[in-house]
Amino acid sequence: MNKIIYFFKNTFFLSMSTFFLIIFSITFEVKSIDLYPTYDGENVIDMSQKFDSNYISRLKSDLNQSDKEIRVVFLDAKNKVNLSFYAPKLFEAWKMSADSILVVIDPFTNKTGYGIGKNVKEEMKKRQIVNKDEKSKKITNSQKVDYDNLVSAIMDKFSPEQVKVKSKDKDNKKNSSNQSDPSYKTDSDTSKEKVANLPSDNKNMIIILLILVILIIFASIGFYIYNKKMIAKRQEELKTTYYFDADTMQQDINLLSEKINSDIDKMSKYQSITVKKIIPHTEKLEHSTDKTIVYLDKLTNQLEENDIDNLGYLREILDEGNVLKSELEDLHKESVALRKEFKSIKEKSYMSLSDVRVNIENCKNNVEELKLLYGFNLENSEMMITECENLLLESQNSIKAHDPIGFNSIVKNIQSIIKNLKRDFDIIPHLSNQLNENIPLSIEASLEESLIDVAHKNKASREINELRERALSSLSSGDLEHSELLIKNIFDRINEIKKITTKL
């Protein structure tokens, strides 16, 4: 609200100032002054229009006799121009030489101003030093210039008879001849007669109304002009700001677009399991690239228009660019995060790979020791070791194929197989001890305690020993799962015999 009041207050004062300036100009007929006219080559320029051509010609002739370049300008300053400041400025504007002098004179006030060249100033300083001696007050060198005397000489040449009358005399003569005719009336006389015929109150009211109307008109004009200028200024400032923002936006989006294209290129190198995981992300990257191309074309077309009046549409495009920019930044961050994840997976898998190789060699050694110790061939264990070696070779191919997820999956499979092998190596001695020592003793003790007849005892013994031989065969081949199942069946059969003995 304060801004609005301040705006209208300034508008009102601006309008009033404009109004009174116009009234002042009309009343006093203030003429504009061409402060810095173009030099026309003459050494005397009468901008005051006070002197006739004969006087100007004589003055030119007198000035031409000087060895210095001296120019004289007659100017009606109307008490608006400080000639002491004006003359040096005009001297610079005309680019006068260092050996020249410019004298600016207001013939109506006899005020003067000087524009003095550098070399002449130095001569003046020398003259001032010489003038300190009382005996040297008189100037003996005719080439030195006394500027005060020069101006006095010029002013002495003025005379009332030389004042230029011009068209004012003609107008006066015309008016005097017309006024001699009793039927002649000027426009002012006519208007005076009309005003005189009106009542005094009406006259005052009309004058007041006219003043109010004029004030309102000028206030409206001032407000319109000021408002239009302010709007144009704001539009220009906004245009400059938006152009800068648009240029920055283009640079940022182009940079992000390059990063996205680089992400697409890097993602395209992944294969197998890894590429299956990143397909949705790659599709988003490609879609964002298409959106970026469309947006940059739209922004470029808008900026290529020379006169953009609809800055609101450009603002909408910039806001759209901010959203797109945010999307591109998020996608790029997601791409970087994925690549970091793949790199971490790859590094961890590499670290595990060396342990895998060592464990495979240990498994081979354990198989050989068990074969020698128990006489088993451990075919299944050897097959599992062979599978680990094949997977190890496949993992190397996955690395070459840029498939870190596949590589990690293979390494985990190898580690799982090695874990099973180690468990088997721990169980084999226990199972061998059960089949070769514990089970035979249990069979013998159970049959001796049994009260069943000999035929049934022999049959039970054959069945149990047959199961034992099959379990030993499975254990020898390394099929521990089947061997454990058979051992369980053996103990179940022994427990059945024990139950029969208890019943009897």
C-alpha positions, 0 to 999 in steps of 0.5 A: 500500500505504501508503495502505491501511495508513494507511486501516485505522490511521485506521479502527482509531483511529476505532473505538477512540475511538468505543468508549471514548467510548460506554463513558465516556458509559455509565459517567459518564452524560454528558448532552448539553448544548443549548448554545444553547437557544431563548429562551422569553421568561423572564428566568430559565432553569434548565437545570441542574434544580437549583432549585425553582419557588418559588426561580425565581419569586422570582429572576424577581421580583427581576430584574424590579425592575432598570431593565436587562434581566437574564437568568439561565441556570443551566447544568450545564456538566459542566466542558466549557463555558467560561462566559466564552466561552459567555455572549457567544455565547449573548448574540449568539444571543438577539440581546439589546439593547445595554442588557441583561445575560446571566449564565450560572451553573453552580450546581454549580461556582459558575462564571459567564460574562457577556454584556454589551450595548454601552451597558452596557459603556460605563457600565462603562468610565465607572465604572472611570474614576470608581473610580480616585479612592479617594473615589469607590469607593462607587457613589451612582447606584442605576441603575448595575449592579455585576455582581459584586454581582449574581452574589453576590446571585444565589448568596446566594439558593441554599440546600441546601433549595431543590435540586430532588429530582425523580424521584431521590427517588421512585426511592430510595423505590421501591428502599427499599420493594422492598428491605424485601421479602426476596424482591425482587431487582433485575436487577443482583442477579440478574446479580451472582448469575450472575456470582458462580456462575462460576469466576474464570477463566471470568469473566475469559475471558468479560469479555475475550471480551466486550470483544474482541467489542465492540471487533470490533463497533465496529471493524467499524461504524466501518470500515463508516461511515467507508468509506461516508462516504468512498465517498459523499464521493468519489462526491459529489466525482466527481459535482461534477467530472463535472457541471462537465466535462459542462457544459464539454463541452456548451459546447465542443461547442455552440461547435464545432457552431456553427462546423461549421454555419458551415463547411457554410453557407460550403461550400455557396456554392461551385459548379461545379468547386470544389463537386465537390472539396469534396463529400466534406468537406461530407458529413463535416461534415453527418455530424458534425452528426448525431453532435453532435445525438445526443450532446448529447441523450444527455448532456442526458438523463443530466444530467437524472437527479436521482440519478446513481449510475452515474458510470461511464456518465457518464464513458464519455459524457464520454470519447465527447464528447472523441473527438467534440470532437477530430473536430469540431476536426479537421473545422473545421481542415480546412474553414478550410484548404480555404477558405484554399486557395481564397482563395489560388487566387483571389488568385493568379488575380486577380494573373495576370488583369491580366497576361492582359489585357495579354498579350491586347492585346499579341497583338492588336498583334502580329497586326496588325503581322505582317499589315501586315509579311508580308501574312498574314491570320492567321485562326487567331491571331485565333481564338485571341485571340478564344478568350482573350477569351471565356475571360476573360469566363467567368473573371469569371462563375466568380468571381461563381459562387464557383468559385475552382478553375474560375476558376484553371483558366480563367486557366491555359488563357488563359495556355497559349493566349497562350504558344502565340501568342507562340511562333507570333509568333516563328516566323512571320518565320522560316517566311516567310523560308524560304518566300520566300527560302531555299526558292526558292533551294534549289529553283533550285540543286538543279534546276540541278545535277540531270542529269535531263531537262528534263521531270522538272525541270519536274515536280519544280519544279511539285511543290515550288512547289505545296507552297511555295504551300500552306505560304505559305497555311497560314502566312498563315492562322496555321496554323503547324503545317501550314505547318511540315509542308509546309516539311518535305515541301519539303526532303524533296523537294529532298533526293530530287533531290539524291540522284538527282544524286549517283547519276548 
